[in-house]
Amino acid sequence: MIIDGKKTAEDLRKDLKRKISELKSTYNAVPGLSVILVGEDPASKIYVKNKAKFAKEVGLNSEVIRYPANLEEKVLLNKIKDLNKNTKVSGILVQLPLPSHIDKKKVIDTIDHAKDVDGFHPMNVGNLSSGYKSNIPCTPLGCSILLKKVEKNLNGKHAVVIGRSNLNGKPMTQLLLKENCTVTITHSKTKDLKAECLRADIIIAAVGIPKLVKGDWVKKGAIVIDVGINKTESGIVGDVDFDEVSKVAKAITPVPGGVGPMTIACLLQNTINCFKRSNI
């Protein structure tokens, strides 16, 4: 089974469009998303363009605030503080990576955790870890939705997460624990990664190494979610060798067309959730 992230994201956006229409009728207002882009990073520019496009598609009030790469850090922090106080702004996202002279941690800490649609603020990280309500990072949330398309009940499944980043690996682990999975987090210091993967019912690959996971790393019937997006001479590939692994896995996400489309759809969902919580 090829897990179609593009189609799943499309269905989610249709549902979000309906929800925004209902919110407009109830509150006479719609959620607002402010995205800040600093510099000219090509990948970031594409991501931001797509975020704005799909925000408009579902009916969000969306704005992109652009700054040059030499922006002073205090100007960015002051802008975030202004957006924190703006009642028309439900969600704030500062596109990463930032120029090296800007402190990423300081930027994330400045965003009001209730408007942090990326789910990176320490308050949201702590709430997710503790099992409380929080804004969940968009990519892990998308992975979780795609997993549930294949297997609704994950109780007792053994999941192996490859990668321990704050963006993907760690929050993905928390989501899997919430579903009562037994979770193994692997990383660059793991002694026998292949052996760990062979024990897994679920593999989440989010490490940034092209085609790392091979067919003989995966037991028959496992579900494989590939978060990797790697540019190679032959094109964009994931962290999983799709041609090999698709022959043994029960289900697998392709790259592109798997997790990627879900990230933006989940960003829109987080924005709506922030709006609803602020209006309850």
N, C-alpha and C positions, 0 to 999 in steps of 0.2 A: 504494500500500500504506500503510495506517495502522498504525503500529507501536504495538501495544497494550501499554503499560507496565504497566497494571493486571494483565493476564493473565500477563505475564512475571514480575512481582513475586510473584504468587500461586504460580506454578510454583516459583520460587526458594525461597519460604518452605516449601513442601511438602518440597523437597529438604533444606532446613536442618533441618526437624523430624526427618527421618529420620536425618540426621547427628548431631543432638543425642542421639537415642535410642541410637545406636551408641557415642557418647562416654560416655554414662551407664553402658553395659554394660562398657566398657573401663576407665574410670577411677573408676567409682562416684561420679561428680560431674558437674555440668553447668556450662556457662559462666555467669558472672554479669555483669550490666550495671548500672552505677550512673549515673543521669542526674541532673544538678544543674540546677535551675531557680531563677534569681534574679529576683524581681520578678513583675509581672503582665502582661507583654506578651501580647496576645490570640493572635497568631499562634504564639508560642512555646508557649503553653499547649496549643494544638491539636496542634502537632507532638509535644510531650512525651506527651500523652495517647495519640496514635497509636503512638508508639514503645513505650510500655508495653503497649498492647493487642496488638501484633504480637509483641513479645518473649514475652509469655505464651502466645500462640498456638503458637509453635514450641517452647516448652519451656524457654526461658532463665529463669534466676533474675534478676528485674529489680526494681530499686527506683528510685523518684523521690524525690530529696531537695529539698525546697522551702525557699527562704529569701525574706524580704521584700526589697524593692528597696533599703532602706537598710542592707543587710548590710555589715559592715566587711570590707574586702578581706582582712585577715589571717585572719579566721575562715574565709573560703572557701579560702584557700591551705592552711591547716592541715587542713581537711577533705579536700582533695585528697591531701595527704601521708599522711593516715590510710588513704585508699582505695588509694593506691599500695602500702602495706604489707600490705593485706588480701588474703590468698591466695585468698579466695572470690570476689574481684572480678577478672574477666578484662578488662573494658573500662570506661573512664570517659569520660563525655561531659558537658561543660559547655555548656548551651544558649546560643547566641548569638542576639541581641545581649545584652551585659551592661550594667547601669547605668553611666553615664558616669564615675562615680568609681572604677570598678574597671578596672585595667589588663589589657586582654584578652591582650596578649603575655605578661605575667607569669603569667597563669592558664594559658595554653597551655604555656608553658615548664615549669610546675610538674608537669603531668601526666606520669607515667612514659611515655616514648615507646612502650614495649611494651604499654601499656594504652590508648593514644590511638586510639580507634576512629574518630575524625573524620579522622585523618591530617594534623592541622595542626601537630604538633610539628616543630621544625626538623630533628630527626633523621630523621623520616619524609619530610619534604619533600626533604631532601638525598639520602636513599636512593632515592626515586622518580626524582629528577633524574639520579642516577648509574646507574640501571638495576638497583639492588639490591632485595632484598626489603624491602617496607615496608607499612605500613597506608596504603591509598589512600583519599583523600577520597571520601565515599559518592556524591555526585552525579555526579562525573566517572566513577566506576566504573560507576554505573548507565547512564550514556550509552554507555560502551564496550560493555557487555553488549547494549544495544538495537541498537547499530550492527552487532554481530556476528550479530544475528538476521536482518539483511538481507544482509550481505556478510561472509562468514567470512574471506576473504583481502583485507586492506586494503593489501597491498604496492603502493607506488608511487602510491597515491591522493593527490590534492591536497586537503588539508583546510584550511578557513578557520575559525578560532575568533574569534568576535566577543566581546570582553571579555577583560581580562587580570587578573582578580581572583585572589587567593590561594586562594579557595574553589573556583573553577570553571575559569577560563580557563587559568591556568598549569599545574595538574595535568592538565587535559584534554590540553594540548599534549604533556606528557611521555608520556601513554598513547598518543597518536597516533604520536609518534615511535617508541615501542617497537614499534608495528605497521608500521613502515617507511613511514609516510605522509610526504609533504612538507607541512610545516605553515606556514601564514601566520597570525600573531597580529595581529588588528586591534583598534582601540580608538578613543577619542574624537578622537585626533589623526591618525588615518588619513585621507589626502587624498581618496581616491575609493573609499569602502567598497563601493559598488555594483559597480565594476569588479573589485574583489578577489573578491567573492562569485560573480560570473559565471564566474570561472576554476575554481571549486571543484567537486570531485566530492562533497565532504562539507562541510556547513555546521553548525557548533555555535554557536547563538545564546544567549549568556548575558550580556546587557548591561543588562536591566531597562528597556527602552524598548518600550512596547506597539506591536505590529505594525510594527516597524522594517523587517523583511525583507519586501519585496514580491515579487510574482510575476515581475516583469521583472528582479529581482536574481538569479534562480536559473536555471541552465542546465538543459535538459531531461535528466532521468535522474539528477539529484543526490539525495543523501540528506540530509535536513534534521532535525537534532535541536534541539528548542526547549526550552531550560532555563528560560526566563522565566515568571514568575508575576506578573502585573500586575492590580491591581484597577482596573476602569474602571466608568463608569456603566452600561455594557451587560453587565457581569459580569467574570469572570476571563479574561484573554487572555494569550497568550504574547508573545515578542519577534518572532514570525513571523506574518505575515498568512496564517492557515491557509487561508481560502477561496481566495485567489489562488495561493499556493505549492503547494497540494495538486494543482493542475491541471497543474503542470509537473514536480514532483519525482517521483523513482522511489519514495521512501518518506518519511514524515514522522511525527513524534510529535505527538499532539494535546495541548492544554492546556485543561482538566486531563485526567489519565488517561495521560500519557506518562511523562516523567522522574520526576515527583513520587513515585509509588508505589515506584519503584526505589530511591530514596534511603534509605528506611527498611529495605527488604529488604537492601540492601548494608551498612547499619549492623549488622544482625544477623549477616551473613556475616563482617564484620570482627571482631565479638565472638568468634565461634567460632574464627576464625583465631588470635586472641590467646590463647585458651584452649589450643589445640593446641600453639602454639609454647612456651608456658610449661610444658607437660607432656611435651615430648619429652625 
